[in-house]
Amino acid sequence: MTSQPIGFFDSGVGGLTVVKEALKQLPNESIVFLGDQARLPYGPRPTQEVAHFGQQIAGFLLDQNIKALVLACNTATAAALPILQARLSIPVIGVIDSGSQTAVKVSANQHIGVIATEGTINSHAYQQAISSRSPHAKIEGLACPEFVTMVEAGQYHETQAAAKVAERLSYFRKHPVDTLILGCTHFPLLRPAIASAVGPGVTLVDSGVETVTVAKRLLADKGLLNHDQIQPVHKFYTTGNVANFRKIAEDWLELSGLDISHLPVDQLVAYGDLNVKERSIDEA
C-alpha cells in the first residue's frame, strides 16, 4: 500500500508547481499527474461543472491505484474538495486551506491579498478560510485569468509577461497588502514577475508548497509514506497536446524524458460522477 503512487490533478500545467515541491519533500513517492488542458480554463466555468470534472478525474486516478489525491488546482479545490473528501476513503488534500493558514501565520498586519482565477475568487473560499482563522483580517481578492493563459502558452519567461503582470497587480498600490497568496498553481511560474510587481515588502505565499507539507504530514500520520528504496515511478497525462505539455513540464521540473501520455476527454467523461463509483484505498 505504501508504494502506491500519489495522484495529482490540475486544469493544466499549473499543478506541476505542486509536483515540483512533492519531488523535493517526498522523494521516495511515485506520482501520477493529470493536466486537463483540453477543458482549460476552469476559472470561468460554473462550480457544478468543475465539480463534475473533479469527480471524473478522481475516478481515473483511482484506477491508477493511488493512495492519496491532491487537488493541485485552486478552482477545483473550491468546487470539488468537500465532495471528494466525503466520497473517498483515501486522503484527499486541497490547496486553499493550507495556503490560508500560512498566510495568516506570516502576515504582520493581517492585510492579505489573494490572486487567483475568477472561479476561486468568486467562491470566496480563501476569504472564508482566512476569516475563520483571523476574523479581523483585511482581505483583497483579485482575479487574474490572463496569468493562466500566459503560463499555458509557455510565455512565463518573456519580458512581455512581466509587463502584463505589473500592470494587473498595480491594483495593490491602492489596496496595499503585506502578504499575497498565489491562489492558482499556475502563478508560481510567474513568481519573479509577481515579486517584482508587488515589491519586497510583500510576502508571497505559494499554496502549492504548503499543500505538499500538509500532505506529507497526513501521509506520515496514516503510515502511508513510502520508505522503500525502489526508484519511484512518475507518470504524466494531459488531455491536451503532449508536445506542448512536455515543453513546459520538462522546463519547470528540470527533468528530461518524462513519461507523458495523451488522455482523451471522452475517457474521463466515461467515469461520470463518483456517486456510483465510491471506492476505498483497498479497492483502488
Secondary structure per residue as TSV (DSSP state, phi and psi in degrees):
chain	resnum	aa	ss	phi	psi
A	1	M	-	360.0	-41.5
A	2	T	T	-68.1	-22.4
A	3	S	T	-85.2	-4.1
A	4	Q	S	-64.3	152.2
A	5	P	-	-75.7	163.7
A	6	I	E	-97.8	134.4
A	7	G	E	-94.4	137.7
A	8	F	E	-129.8	144.0
A	9	F	E	-146.9	155.2
A	10	D	E	-149.5	169.0
A	11	S	S	-70.7	-17.9
A	12	G	S	-161.8	-134.1
A	13	V	S	-87.6	-11.1
A	14	G	T	-57.1	-36.9
A	15	G	T	-62.2	-14.1
A	16	L	H	-65.0	-22.3
A	17	T	H	-65.7	-32.9
A	18	V	H	-74.1	-41.4
A	19	V	H	-59.8	-41.4
A	20	K	H	-58.9	-41.4
A	21	E	H	-68.8	-36.8
A	22	A	H	-63.8	-37.1
A	23	L	H	-63.1	-29.1
A	24	K	H	-79.7	-50.2
A	25	Q	H	-82.3	-25.4
A	26	L	-	-128.3	62.4
A	27	P	T	-65.4	-19.2
A	28	N	T	-90.0	-4.9
A	29	E	-	-92.3	137.0
A	30	S	-	-79.5	150.4
A	31	I	E	-131.2	138.2
A	32	V	E	-121.6	122.8
A	33	F	E	-122.8	137.7
A	34	L	E	-125.2	124.3
A	35	G	E	-107.2	116.7
A	36	D	-	-87.7	60.2
A	37	Q	G	-65.7	-27.1
A	38	A	G	-66.9	-23.7
A	39	R	G	-111.3	12.8
A	40	L	-	-69.5	146.6
A	41	P	-	-89.2	154.0
A	42	Y	-	-81.5	-28.9
A	43	G	T	-50.0	-47.6
A	44	P	T	-80.8	-7.6
A	45	R	S	-78.2	153.6
A	46	P	-	-60.3	146.9
A	47	T	H	-55.8	-42.3
A	48	Q	H	-62.9	-37.9
A	49	E	H	-66.2	-43.4
A	50	V	H	-63.2	-37.3
A	51	A	H	-62.5	-39.5
A	52	H	H	-61.3	-46.5
A	53	F	H	-58.5	-44.4
A	54	G	H	-60.4	-39.7
A	55	Q	H	-70.8	-37.9
A	56	Q	H	-61.8	-46.0
A	57	I	H	-66.4	-39.9
A	58	A	H	-60.3	-39.3
A	59	G	H	-61.0	-43.4
A	60	F	H	-63.6	-45.3
A	61	L	H	-67.9	-32.5
A	62	L	H	-61.5	-35.2
A	63	D	T	-70.4	-12.3
A	64	Q	T	-91.9	10.2
A	65	N	T	67.9	36.6
A	66	I	-	-72.6	153.9
A	67	K	S	-104.2	-12.4
A	68	A	E	-156.7	156.0
A	69	L	E	-127.2	126.8
A	70	V	E	-113.5	120.5
A	71	L	E	-84.1	93.6
A	72	A	-	-85.8	43.8
A	73	C	-	-151.9	121.6
A	74	N	H	-66.7	-41.2
A	75	T	H	-63.1	-43.3
A	76	A	H	-67.7	-35.6
A	77	T	H	-61.2	-46.7
A	78	A	H	-62.4	-35.7
A	79	A	H	-89.1	-34.9
A	80	A	H	-121.0	-13.7
A	81	L	H	-56.4	-49.8
A	82	P	H	-60.5	-36.9
A	83	I	H	-64.6	-47.8
A	84	L	H	-69.0	-37.8
A	85	Q	H	-65.8	-33.2
A	86	A	H	-74.9	-29.1
A	87	R	H	-102.7	-12.3
A	88	L	-	-116.1	144.7
A	89	S	S	-95.3	-7.8
A	90	I	S	-80.4	157.7
A	91	P	-	-61.1	134.9
A	92	V	E	-126.8	121.2
A	93	I	E	-122.5	135.2
A	94	G	-	-111.8	174.5
A	95	V	S	-97.0	-14.0
A	96	I	H	-77.3	-47.8
A	97	D	H	-63.0	-44.6
A	98	S	H	-66.3	-39.4
A	99	G	H	-65.4	-39.6
A	100	S	H	-65.0	-42.1
A	101	Q	H	-60.8	-43.7
A	102	T	H	-67.1	-41.1
A	103	A	H	-60.2	-44.4
A	104	V	H	-62.1	-38.0
A	105	K	H	-68.2	-39.5
A	106	V	H	-94.0	-14.5
A	107	S	-	-73.4	122.6
A	108	A	S	-71.3	-40.4
A	109	N	S	-113.1	4.6
A	110	Q	S	58.4	36.7
A	111	H	E	-107.8	98.0
A	112	I	E	-116.3	129.7
A	113	G	E	-104.0	153.0
A	114	V	E	-132.7	125.1
A	115	I	E	-112.5	134.1
A	116	A	E	-163.3	-170.8
A	117	T	-	-79.0	170.0
A	118	E	H	-60.5	-41.5
A	119	G	H	-61.2	-43.6
A	120	T	H	-67.9	-44.6
A	121	I	H	-63.3	-45.5
A	122	N	H	-68.6	-22.8
A	123	S	H	-73.7	-18.9
A	124	H	T	59.2	21.7
A	125	A	H	-64.4	-43.0
A	126	Y	H	-67.6	-42.9
A	127	Q	H	-57.3	-43.5
A	128	Q	H	-68.0	-42.2
A	129	A	H	-65.4	-39.5
A	130	I	H	-69.8	-46.2
A	131	S	H	-63.4	-31.5
A	132	S	H	-67.3	-24.0
A	133	R	H	-100.0	-28.1
A	134	S	-	-141.7	84.3
A	135	P	T	-56.5	-25.0
A	136	H	T	-99.4	7.9
A	137	A	-	-65.0	142.7
A	138	K	E	-98.2	122.6
A	139	I	E	-119.8	130.2
A	140	E	E	-116.9	117.3
A	141	G	E	-106.4	136.1
A	142	L	E	-136.9	121.2
A	143	A	E	-79.4	131.1
A	144	C	-	-131.6	62.3
A	145	P	H	-61.9	-27.8
A	146	E	H	-66.3	-22.2
A	147	F	H	-66.4	-39.1
A	148	V	H	-61.8	-45.0
A	149	T	H	-59.3	-43.3
A	150	M	H	-62.8	-43.5
A	151	V	H	-66.5	-45.4
A	152	E	H	-63.8	-27.0
A	153	A	T	-85.1	0.5
A	154	G	T	72.1	25.5
A	155	Q	-	-98.6	11.3
A	156	Y	T	-70.0	-15.9
A	157	H	T	-89.3	-11.4
A	158	E	S	-79.0	146.8
A	159	T	H	-60.7	-36.0
A	160	Q	H	-61.2	-34.8
A	161	A	H	-64.7	-41.5
A	162	A	H	-60.9	-38.8
A	163	A	H	-66.2	-40.8
A	164	K	H	-66.3	-39.9
A	165	V	H	-63.8	-45.7
A	166	A	H	-60.4	-41.0
A	167	E	H	-63.9	-44.8
A	168	R	H	-68.0	-40.5
A	169	L	H	-83.1	1.1
A	170	S	T	-61.3	-17.1
A	171	Y	H	-50.3	-37.6
A	172	F	H	-77.3	-4.0
A	173	R	H	-68.4	-38.1
A	174	K	H	-91.5	-14.3
A	175	H	S	-129.4	70.3
A	176	P	-	-64.8	144.2
A	177	V	-	-135.3	160.0
A	178	D	S	-105.3	-10.7
A	179	T	E	-140.2	137.5
A	180	L	E	-129.4	121.2
A	181	I	E	-86.7	126.9
A	182	L	E	-81.3	88.2
A	183	G	-	-86.3	26.0
A	184	C	S	-146.9	133.0
A	185	T	T	-70.6	-9.3
A	186	H	T	-72.7	-28.4
A	187	F	G	-69.1	-29.9
A	188	P	G	-59.0	-22.8
A	189	L	G	-68.5	-18.2
A	190	L	G	-105.3	15.8
A	191	R	H	-55.9	-45.0
A	192	P	H	-58.4	-41.1
A	193	A	H	-68.7	-38.9
A	194	I	H	-66.0	-45.4
A	195	A	H	-60.8	-41.0
A	196	S	H	-66.0	-37.8
A	197	A	H	-69.1	-39.1
A	198	V	H	-93.7	-16.9
A	199	G	-	90.1	164.6
A	200	P	T	-68.5	-14.7
A	201	G	T	-79.8	-3.9
A	202	V	S	-110.7	125.9
A	203	T	E	-85.1	127.1
A	204	L	E	-92.0	134.5
A	205	V	E	-115.7	120.2
A	206	D	E	-94.4	106.2
A	207	S	H	-59.2	-33.6
A	208	G	H	-63.0	-43.4
A	209	V	H	-60.3	-46.3
A	210	E	H	-65.1	-34.2
A	211	T	H	-63.6	-41.7
A	212	V	H	-64.9	-37.4
A	213	T	H	-60.9	-43.5
A	214	V	H	-65.1	-43.2
A	215	A	H	-61.5	-42.2
A	216	K	H	-61.3	-44.5
A	217	R	H	-64.6	-41.2
A	218	L	H	-65.7	-43.9
A	219	L	H	-63.7	-37.8
A	220	A	H	-65.0	-44.3
A	221	D	H	-61.2	-33.3
A	222	K	T	-93.4	4.1
A	223	G	T	67.7	31.8
A	224	L	-	-107.3	1.1
A	225	L	-	-68.7	142.9
A	226	N	-	-91.0	116.7
A	227	H	-	-106.2	4.3
A	228	D	-	-65.5	151.3
A	229	Q	-	-90.3	6.8
A	230	I	S	-69.0	139.5
A	231	Q	-	-60.7	124.5
A	232	P	-	-65.8	153.8
A	233	V	-	-115.9	129.9
A	234	H	E	-117.2	129.9
A	235	K	E	-127.4	134.0
A	236	F	E	-122.0	140.8
A	237	Y	E	-128.5	146.2
A	238	T	E	-136.7	142.4
A	239	T	S	-85.4	-2.5
A	240	G	S	-104.2	-144.5
A	241	N	-	-84.8	122.4
A	242	V	H	-63.8	-41.6
A	243	A	H	-62.2	-43.3
A	244	N	H	-65.6	-42.4
A	245	F	H	-62.3	-45.7
A	246	R	H	-59.9	-42.2
A	247	K	H	-58.0	-47.0
A	248	I	H	-74.0	-42.0
A	249	A	H	-62.4	-45.8
A	250	E	H	-72.2	-31.0
A	251	D	H	-67.8	-49.5
A	252	W	H	-71.5	-43.0
A	253	L	H	-81.0	-10.8
A	254	E	T	56.1	43.6
A	255	L	-	-131.8	153.6
A	256	S	S	-122.8	162.2
A	257	G	S	67.2	30.5
A	258	L	-	-64.1	146.0
A	259	D	-	-84.7	99.8
A	260	I	E	-123.8	131.9
A	261	S	E	-128.1	152.5
A	262	H	E	-85.6	135.7
A	263	L	-	-120.8	110.3
A	264	P	-	-61.2	141.4
A	265	V	H	-57.6	-35.5
A	266	D	H	-55.9	-34.0
A	267	Q	H	-68.5	-34.5
A	268	L	H	-71.5	-43.9
A	269	V	H	-58.1	-32.4
A	270	A	T	-62.7	-21.0
A	271	Y	T	-74.8	-23.2
A	272	G	-	63.3	-156.6
A	273	D	-	-91.8	158.9
A	274	L	G	-80.4	3.9
A	275	N	G	-65.2	-18.6
A	276	V	G	-117.4	12.4
A	277	K	-	-132.5	32.0
A	278	E	-	-62.3	133.0
A	279	R	-	-142.9	150.6
A	280	S	-	-100.3	170.5
A	281	I	T	-62.7	-28.3
A	282	D	T	-74.3	-24.0
A	283	E	T	-93.5	-19.6
A	284	A	-	-67.1	360.0
